[in-house]
Amino acid sequence: MWNDFKTFAFKGNVLDLAVAVVLGTAFTAVVTAIVTGLIMPVVGEILPGGDWRAWTVWKFQLGGVLAALLNFLIVAFVLFILVSKVIKALDRRPPAVIAATISDEAKLLKEIRDLLAAGAATREPPR
């Protein structure tokens, strides 16, 4: 059981996923700081009342929802750009040359075909 776990945990895909989660968390923290410290204060100046955190409509606190929505949109947009660039970069790679392997059966069938063609060429047509 331990060997199965080691095989699973140290596969390349699992390690790549772990790195992606850590980087995604760090990136989300940066985006949250930018939205909270730079974007939302400007929005707060535009909105009546000044403080975006206190912006409410009826009993709904929309300031926090607006900040979370902006966080999501920024992270989604950056990830979209990143993934599309990676896909384009991978598509530009030259295609790998795949060596054609011929099975034994295919080789035998080719030999039979060649022998039949050679035999037909040496025979005289019937009169």
C-alpha positions as CSV (number, residue, x, y, z in Angstrom):
1,M,0.0,0.0,0.0
2,W,2.8,2.4,0.8
3,N,4.5,1.8,-2.6
4,D,1.2,2.4,-4.3
5,F,0.8,5.7,-2.4
6,K,4.4,6.7,-3.3
7,T,3.8,6.0,-7.0
8,F,0.6,8.1,-6.9
9,A,2.0,11.0,-4.9
10,F,5.2,11.4,-6.7
11,K,3.8,11.1,-10.3
12,G,4.5,14.2,-12.4
13,N,0.8,15.1,-12.7
14,V,0.2,15.2,-8.9
15,L,3.3,17.3,-8.3
16,D,2.3,19.6,-11.2
17,L,-1.1,20.0,-9.6
18,A,0.3,20.7,-6.2
19,V,2.6,23.4,-7.7
20,A,-0.4,24.9,-9.6
21,V,-2.5,25.1,-6.4
22,V,0.3,26.8,-4.5
23,L,0.9,29.3,-7.3
24,G,-2.8,29.8,-7.8
25,T,-3.2,30.6,-4.1
26,A,-0.4,33.1,-4.2
27,F,-1.7,34.7,-7.4
28,T,-5.2,35.0,-5.9
29,A,-3.7,36.8,-2.8
30,V,-1.9,39.3,-5.1
31,V,-5.1,39.9,-7.1
32,T,-7.1,40.3,-3.9
33,A,-4.6,42.9,-2.6
34,I,-4.7,44.8,-5.9
35,V,-8.5,44.8,-6.0
36,T,-8.8,45.7,-2.3
37,G,-6.0,48.3,-2.2
38,L,-6.2,49.9,-5.7
39,I,-9.4,49.2,-7.5
40,M,-12.1,49.2,-4.8
41,P,-11.0,52.5,-3.2
42,V,-11.5,54.2,-6.6
43,V,-14.9,52.5,-6.9
44,G,-15.6,53.7,-3.3
45,E,-15.0,57.3,-4.4
46,I,-17.4,56.9,-7.3
47,L,-20.1,55.3,-5.2
48,P,-22.2,57.5,-2.9
49,G,-21.1,57.1,0.7
50,G,-17.4,56.7,0.0
51,D,-16.5,53.4,1.7
52,W,-17.1,50.4,-0.7
53,R,-17.2,47.9,2.2
54,A,-20.2,49.6,3.6
55,W,-22.1,49.8,0.3
56,T,-25.4,48.0,0.9
57,V,-28.6,47.8,-1.0
58,W,-31.5,47.0,1.3
59,K,-29.9,44.3,3.6
60,F,-27.3,43.0,1.1
61,Q,-23.7,44.0,1.6
62,L,-22.8,44.5,-2.1
63,G,-19.3,45.9,-1.5
64,G,-17.8,42.6,-0.6
65,V,-19.6,40.8,-3.3
66,L,-18.4,43.4,-5.9
67,A,-14.8,42.9,-4.7
68,A,-15.1,39.1,-4.9
69,L,-16.6,39.4,-8.3
70,L,-13.7,41.6,-9.5
71,N,-11.2,39.2,-8.0
72,F,-12.8,36.3,-9.9
73,L,-12.9,38.2,-13.2
74,I,-9.3,39.3,-13.0
75,V,-8.0,35.8,-12.1
76,A,-10.2,34.2,-14.8
77,F,-9.0,36.7,-17.4
78,V,-5.3,36.2,-16.6
79,L,-5.7,32.4,-16.6
80,F,-7.4,32.6,-19.9
81,I,-4.6,34.6,-21.4
82,L,-2.0,32.3,-19.9
83,V,-3.7,29.0,-21.0
84,S,-4.3,30.4,-24.5
85,K,-0.6,31.4,-24.9
86,V,0.5,28.0,-23.7
87,I,-1.8,26.2,-26.1
88,K,-0.5,28.3,-29.0
89,A,3.1,27.7,-28.0
90,L,2.4,23.9,-27.9
91,D,0.7,24.0,-31.3
92,R,3.8,25.7,-32.9
93,R,6.1,22.8,-32.0
94,P,7.1,20.7,-34.9
95,P,5.3,17.4,-35.0
96,A,7.2,14.5,-33.6
97,V,8.4,12.0,-36.2
98,I,6.8,8.7,-35.6
99,A,8.7,5.8,-36.9
100,A,6.4,3.6,-39.0
101,T,6.5,0.1,-37.6
102,I,5.2,-2.7,-39.9
103,S,3.8,-5.8,-38.2
104,D,5.0,-9.3,-39.3
105,E,1.6,-10.0,-40.8
106,A,1.8,-6.8,-43.0
107,K,5.3,-7.8,-44.1
108,L,4.1,-11.3,-45.1
109,L,1.2,-9.9,-47.0
110,K,3.5,-7.5,-48.9
111,E,5.8,-10.4,-49.8
112,I,2.8,-12.5,-51.1
113,R,1.5,-9.5,-53.1
114,D,5.0,-9.0,-54.6
115,L,5.3,-12.7,-55.5
116,L,1.9,-12.8,-57.1
117,A,2.7,-9.7,-59.1
118,A,6.0,-11.1,-60.2
119,G,4.4,-14.5,-61.1
120,A,1.7,-12.8,-63.1
121,A,4.2,-10.8,-65.1
122,T,6.3,-13.8,-66.1
123,R,3.3,-15.9,-67.3
124,E,2.1,-15.7,-70.8
125,P,-1.5,-14.7,-71.3
126,P,-3.9,-17.6,-72.3
127,R,-4.7,-17.9,-76.1
